[in-house]
Every structure is written in structure tokens, then in C-alpha cells.
Amino acid sequence: MPTPLVDDFGREVTGVRVSLTDRCNFDCVYCHNEGLGDTRGPMDPQDDEMSTDDVVRFLEVAAEFGVDAVKFTGGEPMLRDDLEEIIRRTPDSMETSMTTNGTFLPGRADDLVDAGLDRVNVSQDALDPEAFAEITKSGAYEQVLEGVRCAVDAGLDPVKLNMVVFEHTAGYVEGMVEHVAENDGLQLQLIEYMPELTGKPEWNIDIQRVHDWLSDIAVRVEHREMHDRKRYYVGDADAASAESPDAAGLGMVEIVDPVENDDFCANCGRVRVTHEGYLKGCLNRNDDLKSMGEMTKPEIREAFREVVADRVPYYGEYLVENDRGEWEINEEYIGA
């Protein structure tokens, strides 16, 4: 396996997150893109989106640099009808995953697995249809539930439910935790709301309260070095002695809490790719974009080396605390 590139902060880049489109058939209230573009259904790549060959060519170059994992995202990546072909042509050395809202998984989950998809994250912020519709501005609640079932039945492992935790969803966390504990094959990923991306700081909640509650009810707690994350195993205490941590009656809940967490950024090993074909060193920045030109392999290699060399942690470097304890952009990067 080739040796991964390392940025100036000692972080190896071993993963890429590839946005295939910014189109989405949901209009979630916490999303900074909010349902852009033509969402009538899966279709060919649009004029502003990388072609199938472009995506595959980038992944082949990324594999040359020791990248061993790719996550396909959007928008809604399943609005691309070439998704199965992209996955099928992804280098065999890469673990392949996807983040989706789940509405197109019924009818496609088996084909995605056959193409080589290993695991999936499905956005599901509530188990109540009315609450789901309020948050997503979508009436696709039953389709999402069916999509999750199809993903589990197709053998995707794990199937993670992504839930953004903020004012609108905090009251549903307990029910979602119980849901994954009671259903084999499911895990829960609670994602801290990032007010700077939406301009709605009043929707924020103290994520530490969720940590404290899970600590109180968990059978056991694990700590992951990546992003300084904690995993809480909840449910039937008798299952704690089982060989598998995902045994029936024991659900895994992980919290992704990047806000004001420089340890989170210090362990980040991913480079992002926009649907138009730009590389970026940080998901939360749009001022570090690097074009891959006409997407030839030499151009991709050069851009990849440059974006890794220029990566900086978002918290603690790009954002720094001022004398008032507020986060502000480091002057070194203003206008850079």
C-alpha cells in the first residue's frame, strides 16, 4: 500500500469524501444547501457535475497516494443514476461508503452492494412522521424507513442513522437511541449542530448534556482516537458480555462533536471533493478550493499534493479564540 501524504500538522490523509451532486430532494432546515437543483429522480450527471470517468480518475489517483476509504455524498448522491457504476469502478483497495437520505435505497440497495458498497449512513432526524416532515420539508418518511430496512437486508454493515442534534431534534434523541438498541444492524451517529454553517445560533444546544446522559445509561463507553469521538453502548446489560458489541439488545451510539473541538480537527484525515471537481482540505471552508483542471491524472496529482500541503485544522488554527473566548478567523488566513 502506498504511503499516505502528510500535511504540515502531521495528519495523514487516508480518506476522501466525494460530493457527486449538490442537488437534493430534501430541504432540511439545518442544511446550508437546502434542496438545490433538479430533483425529479436519478439522472445522468448534470453539466456542473463531475462525469463518471472524472470521479473514477480522481479515485485512481487518490489510491496512488495511499487513500484507502471513500465516502460518496451530496446533496443526495443517489440522484446520480451512474452511482452503481462509480462504485463498481472504485479501486478495490478502498472501503466504499455513502451518506444518503435513504429515499432511493428501495430498489437500489442490492445493486449497490453488488457494485461494492460496504456501508451506508442514512439521515434520519426523527421517528415521528410529522416531526420528520417539519425538519426535512419532505413527505418521504415511509420511504426512508423502507430504505433503511432494504439497506440492512442487502447486507450493508453497519447501517448508521445520522441525526443532527439541535433545538428541533433534541427531544427525539432518547427515542432514536431506543430504536437502534432494539433493531439489529443499526447504529446511531449524533451530529453536533454547527451554527456557523446555518446562521441560526439560537438553535444550538449543549452537546455535553447528551454526552452526560449517554454516560449515565451506557453499558460501556469506548473512545476513538479519530476525531476524539466517544461511542456509547446502550441497551440490555446482559448483552455486554456478548462477543459482538452489536449483539441484540445493545445499540451503538456515537457523537460527532466538532464545534470548538480542536482535538476533533487534529485527528482529521480526509480531503473533500466538490461536485464540480474542486479539492478542499476542510469541509467547513470554501476559501481553500483547488481546481483539478481538466481532470487529467497529472493535474489531479498536482492539486492533491497542494491541497494536502495547505490543510490546516479548522478549530485551533483556522479559527482561533480571541481574548473574549470567541472563535474568529486567524488573520494569517484572511485573504489567503
C-alpha positions in Angstrom: 0.0 0.0 0.0 1.4 3.4 -0.9 2.4 5.8 1.9 -0.2 8.5 2.6 0.6 12.1 2.2 1.1 14.1 5.5 0.2 17.7 6.0 2.2 20.3 8.0 0.3 19.3 11.2 1.4 15.7 10.9 -2.0 14.4 9.8 -2.0 11.5 7.3 -4.7 11.8 4.5 -6.2 8.3 4.3 -9.8 9.2 3.2 -11.7 11.2 0.7 -15.3 12.5 0.8 -16.6 13.0 -2.7 -19.8 15.0 -3.3 -21.4 13.8 -6.5 -24.1 16.5 -6.7 -25.4 19.4 -4.7 -29.0 18.5 -5.8 -31.2 17.1 -3.0 -34.9 16.1 -2.8 -35.0 17.2 0.9 -34.9 20.8 2.2 -33.7 20.2 5.7 -33.9 23.3 7.9 -30.3 22.8 9.3 -28.6 22.3 5.9 -26.7 25.1 4.3 -27.6 23.9 0.7 -31.3 23.4 1.2 -32.6 21.3 -1.6 -30.9 22.7 -4.7 -31.5 21.8 -8.3 -33.4 19.3 -10.4 -34.6 16.5 -8.0 -37.2 14.7 -10.2 -35.2 11.5 -9.7 -31.9 9.7 -10.6 -30.5 11.1 -13.8 -27.3 11.5 -15.8 -24.6 13.8 -14.4 -25.5 17.4 -14.9 -23.3 20.0 -16.7 -21.8 21.3 -13.4 -21.1 17.8 -12.0 -18.1 15.6 -12.5 -18.6 12.9 -15.0 -18.4 9.2 -14.1 -14.9 9.0 -15.7 -13.8 12.1 -13.8 -14.8 10.7 -10.4 -13.1 7.3 -11.2 -10.0 9.0 -12.4 -9.7 11.0 -9.2 -10.2 7.9 -7.1 -7.5 6.1 -9.0 -5.1 9.0 -8.3 -6.1 9.1 -4.6 -5.3 5.4 -4.3 -1.8 6.2 -5.6 -1.4 8.4 -2.5 -2.5 5.7 -0.1 -6.1 6.7 0.4 -8.0 3.6 1.5 -11.5 4.9 2.1 -14.0 6.9 0.1 -17.4 8.2 1.2 -19.9 9.4 -1.5 -22.1 12.3 -0.5 -24.2 15.1 -2.0 -26.6 16.8 -1.9 -28.2 13.4 -2.4 -25.8 11.1 -4.2 -28.5 8.7 -5.3 -29.8 11.4 -7.6 -27.0 10.2 -9.8 -28.0 7.2 -11.9 -24.4 6.3 -12.5 -23.7 5.7 -8.8 -23.5 2.0 -9.1 -21.0 2.3 -12.0 -18.9 4.7 -10.0 -18.8 2.3 -7.0 -18.1 -0.7 -9.3 -15.1 1.2 -10.7 -13.8 2.4 -7.4 -10.3 0.9 -6.7 -10.5 -2.4 -4.9 -8.1 -1.1 -2.2 -10.7 1.4 -1.0 -13.5 0.9 1.6 -16.6 2.4 0.0 -19.4 4.1 1.9 -22.2 6.6 1.2 -24.3 9.2 3.1 -27.9 9.4 1.8 -31.4 10.4 2.9 -32.5 6.9 2.0 -35.4 7.6 -0.3 -33.9 5.8 -3.3 -32.5 2.8 -1.4 -35.6 0.7 -2.0 -35.0 -1.0 -5.4 -31.3 0.0 -5.5 -29.7 -1.3 -2.2 -29.0 -4.8 -3.6 -27.4 -3.4 -6.7 -25.2 -1.0 -4.7 -24.0 -3.9 -2.6 -23.3 -5.9 -5.7 -21.3 -3.0 -7.1 -19.2 -2.9 -4.0 -20.7 -0.6 -1.5 -19.6 -1.6 2.0 -21.7 0.6 4.4 -24.1 3.4 4.5 -25.2 6.4 6.6 -28.9 7.3 6.3 -30.0 10.7 7.6 -33.0 10.3 9.9 -33.7 13.0 12.4 -36.9 11.8 13.9 -39.1 8.7 14.2 -42.4 10.7 14.1 -43.7 11.4 10.6 -44.9 14.9 11.4 -41.6 15.9 13.1 -39.7 14.3 10.2 -41.7 16.4 7.7 -41.1 19.6 9.7 -37.4 19.1 9.7 -36.8 17.8 6.2 -39.7 19.6 4.4 -40.4 16.2 2.9 -43.2 13.7 3.0 -40.8 10.8 2.4 -40.9 9.4 5.9 -42.1 5.9 4.9 -39.7 5.7 2.0 -36.8 6.4 4.4 -37.9 3.7 6.8 -38.2 1.3 3.9 -34.8 2.4 2.6 -33.2 1.6 6.0 -34.8 -1.8 6.0 -33.6 -2.5 2.5 -30.0 -1.4 3.4 -29.9 -3.9 6.4 -31.5 -6.7 4.3 -29.0 -6.1 1.5 -26.1 -6.7 3.9 -24.7 -3.2 4.3 -22.8 -3.2 7.6 -23.1 -1.1 9.5 -26.2 1.0 8.6 -25.7 4.2 10.6 -28.6 6.6 11.2 -27.3 10.2 11.1 -29.2 12.6 13.4 -28.3 16.3 13.7 -28.9 17.4 17.3 -30.3 20.9 17.7 -33.4 22.6 19.1 -35.8 20.9 16.7 -34.5 17.3 17.3 -33.2 17.2 20.9 -36.5 15.8 22.2 -36.2 12.8 19.8 -32.8 11.6 20.8 -34.0 9.2 23.5 -36.4 7.6 21.2 -33.8 7.2 18.5 -31.4 5.6 20.9 -34.0 3.1 22.0 -34.7 2.4 18.3 -31.2 1.4 17.4 -30.9 -0.7 20.6 -34.0 -2.6 19.6 -33.1 -3.2 15.9 -30.1 -5.3 14.9 -27.9 -3.9 12.2 -28.5 -0.2 13.1 -26.1 2.3 14.7 -26.7 5.9 15.6 -24.5 8.8 14.9 -25.5 12.0 16.7 -24.0 15.0 14.9 -23.5 18.3 16.7 -25.2 21.2 15.1 -22.8 23.8 13.6 -24.5 27.2 13.9 -21.8 29.0 11.8 -22.9 27.0 8.8 -26.6 28.0 9.0 -26.6 31.4 10.7 -29.1 30.2 13.4 -27.1 30.2 16.7 -30.4 30.2 18.6 -31.0 26.6 17.5 -27.9 25.3 19.3 -27.9 23.1 22.4 -25.2 22.0 24.8 -24.0 18.7 23.3 -22.2 17.9 26.6 -25.7 17.2 28.1 -26.2 14.4 25.6 -22.8 13.0 26.5 -23.6 13.1 30.2 -27.0 11.4 29.6 -25.5 8.6 27.5 -22.7 8.1 30.0 -25.3 7.5 32.7 -27.2 4.9 30.7 -24.4 3.2 28.7 -23.4 -0.4 29.4 -19.9 0.6 28.3 -18.1 3.5 26.7 -15.3 3.4 24.1 -13.0 6.2 23.0 -11.9 6.6 19.3 -8.8 8.4 18.5 -10.3 9.6 15.2 -11.8 13.0 15.9 -11.6 12.3 19.6 -15.0 10.5 19.5 -16.9 8.6 22.1 -19.0 5.5 21.5 -21.8 4.6 23.9 -23.2 1.1 24.0 -26.7 1.1 25.4 -29.5 -1.4 26.0 -29.6 -4.8 27.7 -26.8 -5.0 30.3 -26.7 -8.8 29.8 -25.6 -8.3 26.3 -22.4 -6.6 27.5 -20.7 -9.9 27.8 -21.6 -11.0 24.3 -18.7 -11.4 21.9 -20.1 -8.9 19.5 -20.8 -5.3 20.7 -23.7 -5.1 18.2 -25.5 -8.1 19.8 -29.3 -7.9 20.0 -30.3 -5.6 22.8 -27.2 -3.5 22.7 -27.0 -0.4 20.4 -24.0 1.7 19.5 -24.4 5.5 19.7 -21.6 7.7 18.6 -21.4 11.5 19.0 -19.7 13.6 16.3 -18.9 16.9 18.1 -16.6 19.2 16.1 -17.7 22.6 17.4 -14.9 24.3 19.4 -13.1 20.9 19.5 -9.5 21.3 18.2 -8.9 17.6 19.1 -11.5 16.7 16.5 -9.7 18.7 13.8 -6.3 17.5 14.9 -7.2 13.9 14.0 -8.9 14.6 10.7 -7.5 12.5 7.8 -9.9 13.4 5.0 -9.8 15.6 1.9 -13.1 16.7 0.3 -14.1 16.9 -3.3 -16.9 19.2 -4.5 -19.3 18.0 -7.2 -17.7 20.5 -9.7 -14.3 19.0 -9.3 -12.6 21.1 -6.7 -10.5 19.8 -3.8 -10.8 21.3 -0.4 -8.8 20.5 2.8 -11.7 21.2 5.2 -15.4 20.5 4.9 -16.2 23.8 6.7 -14.2 26.1 4.5 -14.9 27.3 1.0 -11.8 29.6 0.7 -9.3 26.7 0.2 -10.7 25.3 -3.1 -8.2 23.9 -5.6 -9.3 23.1 -9.1 -8.3 19.8 -10.7 -8.4 21.5 -14.1 -9.5 19.3 -16.9 -9.3 16.2 -14.6 -6.3 14.7 -16.2 -4.2 12.5 -13.9 -1.2 14.8 -13.8 -3.5 17.8 -12.9 -5.3 15.7 -10.2 -1.9 14.6 -8.7 -0.7 18.2 -8.5 -3.9 19.5 -7.0 -4.0 16.7 -4.5 -0.4 17.3 -3.3 -1.2 21.1 -3.0 -4.4 20.6 -1.0 -2.8 18.3 1.5 0.2 20.6 1.9 -2.2 23.5 2.6 -4.5 21.7 5.1 -5.0 23.3 8.5 -7.2 22.3 11.4 -10.4 24.3 11.4 -10.6 24.8 15.2 -7.4 25.9 16.9 -5.7 27.1 13.7 -8.1 28.5 11.0 -10.4 29.6 13.8 -8.7 30.8 17.0 -10.0 32.1 20.3 -9.8 35.8 21.0 -9.4 37.5 24.4 -13.2 37.2 24.9 -13.2 33.5 24.3 -14.9 33.8 20.9 -13.8 32.0 17.8 -12.6 34.2 14.9 -10.7 33.6 11.7 -6.9 33.6 12.1 -5.6 36.7 10.4 -2.9 34.5 8.7 -5.7 33.0 6.5 -7.7 36.2 5.8 -7.3 36.7 2.0 -5.2 33.6 1.6 
